[in-house]
C-alpha cells in the first residue's frame, strides 16, 4: 500500500512564502505522477499543481502560475510545492496524491484520477 505524508503547512501572512513537502513511501515514485490538490471550506477540491513521473512535465492551475513551483527529488522520495507571494485565497487544506501511470501518458491533474492520498496539511494565509 502506498503512503504519502504532507508537511510544511501553517499560518503565514499575505505575500509570504511557504514550502510543502510530500514524502512518499512503499512505492517507487518513478512510476507515479504526483499532484498537489487543495480544498477550501465550501469549495470543491482542485488540482493546484502536478508533475509527471519523469519530472519533465508540470501543470499549474491558472491562479498559481508564476507563484508556485513543483519539484521532485527522487533520491529523497519527496515532492515539494514552493509557494511564493501567498494570498488569502490560497487558504485551504493541501493534499498530495499519486497516480500510477505509463511514461508516455499525458499529465493530468484531475483529482478523480488520483487514488492514493495523504492526510492533508492546513495552509492559512492572513491578509
C-alpha positions in Angstrom: 0.0 0.0 0.0 1.4 3.4 -1.0 1.8 6.1 1.6 2.1 9.8 1.3 2.7 12.3 4.1 2.5 16.0 3.8 4.2 18.6 5.9 5.1 22.3 6.0 1.7 23.9 6.4 0.9 26.6 8.9 -0.2 30.2 9.2 1.5 33.0 7.2 0.8 36.5 6.1 -0.2 37.6 2.6 2.9 37.9 0.5 4.9 35.3 2.4 6.4 32.1 1.2 6.0 28.5 2.3 7.2 25.1 1.1 5.1 22.0 1.4 6.7 18.6 1.3 5.2 15.3 0.4 7.2 12.2 1.4 6.2 9.0 -0.4 6.9 5.5 0.7 6.2 1.9 -0.1 6.3 2.6 -3.9 8.7 3.8 -6.5 8.0 7.4 -7.3 9.4 7.0 -10.8 6.2 5.1 -11.8 3.8 7.7 -10.5 2.6 11.2 -11.3 2.3 13.2 -8.2 0.0 16.1 -7.6 -0.9 18.8 -5.1 -4.5 19.5 -4.5 -6.4 21.8 -2.2 -9.8 22.2 -0.7 -11.1 25.3 0.9 -14.2 25.3 3.1 -17.4 25.1 1.0 -15.4 24.6 -2.2 -14.6 21.6 -4.4 -11.1 20.1 -4.3 -9.0 21.5 -7.1 -5.7 20.4 -8.7 -3.1 23.0 -7.9 0.0 21.5 -9.5 1.1 18.1 -10.8 4.3 16.7 -12.0 4.8 13.8 -14.4 6.6 10.6 -13.3 9.7 11.6 -15.2 9.6 15.1 -13.7 9.8 16.7 -17.2 6.2 17.9 -17.4 4.4 20.1 -14.9 0.9 21.6 -14.6 -0.3 24.6 -12.7 -3.8 25.9 -12.2 -4.0 29.4 -13.6 -4.5 31.0 -10.2 -1.0 29.9 -9.0 1.1 30.2 -12.2 4.2 32.3 -11.6 3.8 31.9 -7.8 4.0 28.2 -7.1 6.7 25.7 -8.2 6.5 21.9 -8.0 9.7 19.8 -7.9 10.6 16.2 -7.1 13.6 14.7 -5.5 13.7 11.0 -6.4 16.6 10.3 -4.1 14.6 11.6 -1.1 11.2 10.2 -2.4 9.9 13.7 -1.9 7.8 16.2 -3.9 7.9 19.8 -3.0 5.5 22.7 -3.6 7.2 26.0 -3.2 4.5 28.7 -2.7 5.5 32.3 -3.1 3.5 35.5 -2.9 0.8 33.8 -1.0 -2.7 35.2 -1.0 -5.6 34.8 1.4 -7.4 32.9 -1.3 -4.7 30.2 -1.2 -6.0 29.2 2.3 -7.0 25.6 2.1 -6.1 22.1 3.2 -3.4 20.9 0.8 -3.1 17.3 -0.2 -0.6 15.4 -2.2 -1.7 12.4 -4.2 -0.2 9.8 -6.5 -1.3 8.2 -9.8 0.4 5.2 -11.3 0.9 5.9 -15.0 2.9 4.9 -18.0 5.8 7.0 -19.2 4.1 8.2 -22.4 0.8 9.2 -20.8 -0.1 12.9 -20.9 0.0 14.6 -17.5 -3.4 15.3 -16.0 -4.2 17.0 -12.7 -7.8 15.7 -12.2 -8.3 14.6 -8.6 -10.7 11.8 -9.7 -7.7 10.1 -11.4 -5.5 10.0 -8.3 -6.2 7.2 -6.0 -3.6 7.4 -3.3 -3.8 10.4 -0.9 -2.0 11.9 2.0 -3.9 13.2 5.1 -3.5 16.8 4.2 -1.9 19.9 5.7 -3.6 23.2 6.5 -2.3 26.3 4.9 -3.7 29.6 6.2 -2.8 33.0 4.7 -3.9 36.0 6.6 -4.5 39.4 5.0 
